[in-house]
Amino acid sequence: MITTKILILSLLFCFFFSTAFSQSRKFPSPPSADAVVNPVKGNAEATLEGKKIYTQYCVTCHGSKGKGDGIAAPGLSRPPADHTSDFVQKQTDGALFWIITEGNNPMPTYKTTLTEIQRWQVVNYVRTLAKHK
């Protein structure tokens, strides 16, 4: 009887741990976001515009090199994402676009602040940050 309870508890623990771990490996974007195609992917001009936008809106929290060490970072309820990390860089362009659009508390939504193209430009620029580790 006790062995069965231990087995059940162990299985439940493994289930919850694996679920939490798998969710921590992806942004909270819906699966449909992964299928969205970046219309400015590989466009150097779009990437330069993305850098300007990133500097204006993102550096305060994410830092000038995207490491999550901006001047506002210490005061946030959760640390900003490190855009140079494998975790961020392994996200699809659509997932990055979704998170920029919808936000992820304490990160605000940029749905009405930035145009759709501007959000894609930021995605392009975020991709360049992996090279600055």
Summary of the structure (lengths in Angstrom):
residues: 133
radius of gyration: 18.0
end to end distance: 53.3
largest distance: 67.1
contacts: 358
relative contact order: 0.17
helix: 60%
strand: 2%
